[in-house]
Amino acid sequence: MNHSKQTFITAFALFSLFFGAGNLILPPFLGYNAGESWIWVTLGFTVSAVIIPILAIYGHARLQGTMLDFANRVSPWFALMFAVFVYAISIALPSPRTASVTHEMAIQPYFEISSLWTSAVYFSLVLLFALNRSKILSIIGKFLTPLIIVILLAIICIGVFGTIEPMRPSNLENALTGGIMEGYQTFDAIGGVVVGGVIVISYALQGTYNYEEKKSMIAKAGFFAGLGLFLIYGGLIALGAMNSGTLQIENRTQLLNHLSTQTLGSIGTVFLGVLVALACFTTAVGIVTGTSDFVKGVAGNSQLAYKLTAVFGCIIGVLVGQFNVGFIIDIAVPALQFIYPITIVLILLNILNKKYASPVVFKTVTIVTLIFCIPDFLPFVFSEENTAPIKAWIPLAKNGLGWVVPALIAFVISNLFVAKRTINPTA
């Protein structure tokens, strides 16, 4: 297969893997809340939901290892704990969220069924597919994403080029950082670390490309996938903002349903709901299967470990998936405030030349990031009043980014230390 065709296939695969159905509901509501400041939230959202995830893919293109290798320069134990934490979050939050999105978009508007029943049936089917791997999911996936993209582009184009009403002022304290923090909820930076390893392994199994060819193709594929994500996210944010002055909407799924009905009519909304439900299902099966594969590998290739993890993951899915999307997004915030900064730092260090990202730098920057993301996490444990004095002296802490400046300082100082030791080894 020629390089251009393989790059295109990889780009489409990356887009499909990143563009989970849960992500559909985030951008329109973000634009709705941003109103006149929608361009700033688009920039912020692009940083955390597009640029950082694509840099993770580029990091894997350079590293060409597994997810464990991504954090291995900190320490093998840290790499293992990081991987465990990432998979635990994935199985506990984005996986159940797919059931919640399915209920609110495809079930609740048409049937009087409780969310618990939807979640129970949904994850029973997820478990069935996870325990009996079938190619039907990959076949469905090849058609689902193009159809969803076509429908979304139709919604965006009809909505954006239609009648534009005055937008309301932003109700976000800071539009740029608000966009960055909402981008955390896509889980795409975490997804980039996981998915990048899968892409690298897929290329390795083909055995037809050398290191530089794989690096170039994966990097180009990441760029094209990122461009596609940016266009869809930006369009949905703009559409939400353009309806901010005329609508009174309470939640994310309600807004997306309204926008699709407004542009495509009731039939288009039903069709979108069905496609989103199917896309949610493939995402959930992928998360449960991926997590089970990881535990199986750690447990010495134990098939029992795989089955127990799949069952456990689906039980969590039933319990958490019965709640509404907004609640799941809210409870995800503390975990994301903790794991996302560490993930971002590891991604950025992995794309740097090893000269500037030695093991000493990896350890120092990661530890400092870990320490300074704690104040962002503390308000969810203690009251805002008790944690305010701590956050007051940390730059950007009031915006949830208190780790950024300390991590940058740690990066500079640790590199100066490494440079000094290189020049004078006895120092």
C-alpha positions, -999 to +999 in steps of 0.1 A: +000+000+000+014+034-009+023+060+017-004+085+008-032+059+010-020+045+043-017+081+057-053+088+047-066+056+062-047+063+094-060+099+096-096+086+092-090+060+118-076+086+142-105+109+136-130+081+143-112+070+175-110+106+188-145+117+178-166+099+204-203+105+205-199+122+239-177+148+223-207+159+201-225+174+230-197+195+245-189+221+218-224+234+210-231+240+247-197+256+252-205+281+224-240+286+238-224+297+271-196+317+255-219+338+233-200+367+218-167+352+231-171+320+211-138+326+192-118+326+224-134+294+237-128+278+204-091+286+207-090+272+243-110+241+233-087+236+204-056+236+227-069+208+250-092+189+227-072+190+194-036+202+196-026+183+228-042+149+216-025+152+182+008+160+198+003+127+218+000+110+184+032+127+173+049+117+205+040+081+198+053+085+162+087+095+177+087+069+205+070+040+187+064+021+219+035+012+241+015+033+265+038+022+293+068+035+274+052+069+273+059+075+310+088+051+314+114+078+316+099+089+349+101+054+362+086+019+354+065+020+385+051+054+377+044+043+341+024+013+354+005+035+379-002+061+353-016+035+329-037+019+356-051+053+365-059+062+329-077+029+323-096+032+356-108+067+347-118+055+312-138+026+325-155+047+352-164+079+333-163+081+295-175+045+291-207+050+313-212+084+297-219+067+264-249+050+279-261+082+293-258+100+260-276+072+243-305+074+267-308+112+264-305+114+226-320+081+213-343+067+240-357+093+264-373+116+237-393+086+223-398+060+250-408+062+287-380+039+300-358+046+330-322+054+325-313+024+347-330+000+323-313+016+293-279+014+311-285-023+321-295-034+286-268-013+270-239-027+291-253-063+289-248-059+251-214-043+256-203-073+277-216-097+251-195-081+224-165-077+246-165-113+255-172-125+220-152-102+198-168-096+165-158-078+133-193-063+131-182-034+153-153-025+129-177-029+099-203-006+116-176+019+126-165+023+089-199+036+080-209+053+113-183+081+114-188+092+078-226+094+083-223+113+115-198+137+099-221+143+069-251+150+092-230+173+115-216+193+085-252+197+072-263+210+106-234+233+108-237+247+073-274+252+074-273+267+108-243+290+103-254+303+069-290+307+079-305+336+099-281+348+125-296+363+157-276+386+180-255+367+205-256+372+242-226+382+263-205+354+276-214+339+310-179+324+314-154+341+338-126+336+313-135+324+278-100+311+268-094+291+300-130+280+301-125+265+266-093+247+278-111+232+308-141+221+288-117+204+264-105+182+293-140+166+292-134+151+258-108+128+274-089+132+241-054+138+255-058+106+275-072+090+243-042+102+224-018+084+247-038+052+244-047+054+207-012+064+197+002+031+210-025+012+191-016+029+159+021+022+164+014-015+171-008-017+140+020-003+118+045-027+134+024-057+126+024-047+089+062-049+089+065-030+056+077+004+068+109+016+085+111+040+115+112+072+095+083+062+072+061+053+101+070+085+119+062+106+089+029+089+081+016+089+117+026+126+121+008+136+088-022+114+097-024+132+131-023+166+114-052+158+090-072+142+118-066+173+140-077+196+112-110+176+108-116+178+146-110+215+146-134+222+117-162+201+134-156+215+169-153+251+157-185+248+136-205+233+165-192+260+189-201+288+164-236+272+160-242+271+197-230+308+201-253+319+172-283+305+190-273+318+225-294+350+222-327+333+214-327+299+232-332+290+268-315+256+271-307+237+302-284+209+291-260+197+264-280+170+248-311+192+247-292+218+228-278+193+202-313+178+197-327+213+192-301+224+167-305+192+147-343+196+146-340+232+137-318+225+107-327+189+096-362+185+110-375+157+132-365+129+109-329+142+108-329+143+146-341+107+149-315+096+124-287+114+143-299+099+176-297+064+162-262+070+147-250+085+180-263+056+199-244+031+177-213+052+178-216+053+216-218+016+217-187+010+196-168+035+219-180+016+251-170-018+237-136-003+227-129+011+262-140-021+280-120-043+256-090-021+257-090-020+295-095-058+297-066-063+273-044-042+295-053-061+327-048-094+308-013-084+298-003-073+333-018-105+347+005-127+325-019-131+296-047-144+318-080-149+300-097-150+334-084-116+342-098-103+308-133-117+316-134-104+352-123-070+341-149-069+313-176-079+338-164-054+364-162-026+338-198-033+326-211-033+362-195+001+367-211+012+334-246+002+346-242+020+379-227+052+366-244+052+332-279+056+348-271+092+357-276+121+334-248+134+312-244+166+331-239+148+364-213+124+349-194+154+334-195+172+368-181+142+387-154+138+361-139+172+368-119+163+399-103+133+383-095+152+352-080+181+371-056+156+386-047+133+356-049+158+327-020+180+337+003+150+341-009+136+308-002+169+290+033+172+305+042+137+295+029+144+259+050+176+256+081+159+270+078+130+246+077+153+216+109+170+226+144+161+216+160+138+242+186+165+248+159+186+265+139+157+279+163+135+299+151+112+326+160+139+352+138+164+334+110+139+331+111+132+368+114+168+379+087+183+357+063+154+364+068+156+402+063+194+402+032+191+380+018+165+403+024+187+434+009+219+418-022+203+403-032+193+439-045+229+447-067+226+416-080+194+429-085+204+466-117+226+462-135+194+453-125+179+486-125+210+508-144+242+505-134+269+481-128+293+510-103+270+527-083+265+495-084+301+482-054+313+503-033+284+488-043+292+452-039+329+456-001+328+453+000+303+424-002+319+389-032+308+369-045+287+398-079+305+398-083+294+363-076+257+371-041+259+355-019+264+386+005+237+374+015+255+342+041+281+355+057+258+381+061+230+354+077+255+330+101+267+357+109+231+367+116+223+330+141+252+327+159+246+360+162+209+355+176+214+320+201+239+333+212+213+360+216+186+333+236+210+311+259+219+340+264+182+349+272+175+312+298+203+311+313+195+345+305+158+355+322+162+389+300+192+398 
